[in-house]
Amino acid sequence: MSQDTYNPPKVWKWDATSGGKWASINRPISGATSQEKLPVGKHPLQLYSLATPNGVKVTVMLEELLALGHSGAEYDAHLIRIAEGQQFSSGFVEVNPNSKIPALMDHSTDTPTRVFESGAILMYLAEKFNEFLPTEPAARAECLSWLFWQMGSAPYLGGGFGHFYVYAPEKFEYAIDRFTMEAKRQLDVLDKRLADNRFICGDDYTIADIAIWPWYGQVVLGNVYDAAEFLQTHEYTHLMRWTKEIESREAVKRGCMVNKTSGPESGQLHERHDASDFDNKTQDKIG
Ligand SMILES: N[C@@H](CCC(=O)N[C@@H](CS)C(=O)NCC(=O)O)C(=O)O
């Protein structure tokens, strides 16, 4: 377990050359680095995003709302390439001062409404369309508890486990042990919950499932971090059953394609401006 010991100096200084996959976009300051407006398409909802687990939550939600017939959920999904720093444009910072995808503008309100943080976006859309969030107080409290559980827990899975297992410039046993322990504990929380419940909040599919699946479902499938074997995710049988049921939903399949820039080309729809963009994608595959 021995690793060179680091003695922190009295005052931390930013070493812009420090390693790691995301070193080029990580900074200790916030705000815009370039002056650039965001594009605005024809639909009421304008999404600025990328198909990471946090981004996929919102595209799945929008596709689920459209599948229920809510035409007001039509949206343009603009691609934000975070590895190239596009989240630091002045236009993006106006929508999300925290410079992280996903970010949403709703142009159907008297003055356009901005919403950032994926959990806030899911709640905003659920309330706007009165779907996927129970109204009965106890059921609503349960749903929001799981939604916020996801928001609070996933940074340990992503920023902790994923970062040190995949992205860090060196493999640190202490950090990988610490965050693997926590990741497995979280998988066990979900597995136990899903042993007695079809969906996270019981019989109904809600924004809690929509928030949790893109992280935990994709990790157990090995799609995120390629760690299914390391974490022995097949042992979480109830979580796996739920993961596969949600994976088979048409809206989830569509939502996972939007703003995707990696993996097989047939699964990538860089921008979505119309429902027919998916059909054109199928045509591309056939042709
Ligand atoms: N808590 C935020 C997290 C968003 C987030 O971390 N987004 C990442 C991609 S998954 C991002 O935009 N990173 C760019 C950066 O850190 O500069 C949410 O759920 O919306």
The ligand as an SDF file (V2000), in Angstrom:
LIG
                    3D

 20 19  0  0  0  0  0  0  0  0999 V2000
  -24.4500   17.9840  -10.0220 N   0  0  0  0  0  0  0  0  0  0  0  0
  -24.3720   18.2860  -11.4190 C   0  0  0  0  0  0  0  0  0  0  0  0
  -23.1500   17.6440  -11.9900 C   0  0  0  0  0  0  0  0  0  0  0  0
  -22.9600   17.9930  -13.4380 C   0  0  0  0  0  0  0  0  0  0  0  0
  -21.5890   17.5510  -13.9340 C   0  0  0  0  0  0  0  0  0  0  0  0
  -20.7040   17.1650  -13.1460 O   0  0  0  0  0  0  0  0  0  0  0  0
  -21.3980   17.6210  -15.2400 N   0  0  0  0  0  0  0  0  0  0  0  0
  -20.1170   17.2670  -15.8140 C   0  0  0  0  0  0  0  0  0  0  0  0
  -20.3100   16.1850  -16.8660 C   0  0  0  0  0  0  0  0  0  0  0  0
  -21.0550   14.7550  -16.1870 S   0  0  0  0  0  0  0  0  0  0  0  0
  -19.5070   18.4820  -16.5040 C   0  0  0  0  0  0  0  0  0  0  0  0
  -20.1900   19.2310  -17.1560 O   0  0  0  0  0  0  0  0  0  0  0  0
  -18.1920   18.6760  -16.3430 N   0  0  0  0  0  0  0  0  0  0  0  0
  -17.5110   19.7560  -16.9690 C   0  0  0  0  0  0  0  0  0  0  0  0
  -16.5450   20.4340  -16.0320 C   0  0  0  0  0  0  0  0  0  0  0  0
  -16.4190   19.9880  -14.8790 O   0  0  0  0  0  0  0  0  0  0  0  0
  -15.9100   21.4010  -16.4600 O   0  0  0  0  0  0  0  0  0  0  0  0
  -25.6390   17.7780  -12.1170 C   0  0  0  0  0  0  0  0  0  0  0  0
  -26.1550   16.7280  -11.7130 O   0  0  0  0  0  0  0  0  0  0  0  0
  -26.1160   18.4460  -13.0590 O   0  0  0  0  0  0  0  0  0  0  0  0
  1  2  1  0
  2  3  1  0
  2 18  1  0
  3  4  1  0
  4  5  1  0
  5  6  2  0
  5  7  1  0
  7  8  1  0
  8  9  1  0
  8 11  1  0
  9 10  1  0
 11 12  2  0
 11 13  1  0
 13 14  1  0
 14 15  1  0
 15 16  2  0
 15 17  1  0
 18 19  2  0
 18 20  1  0
M  END
$$$$
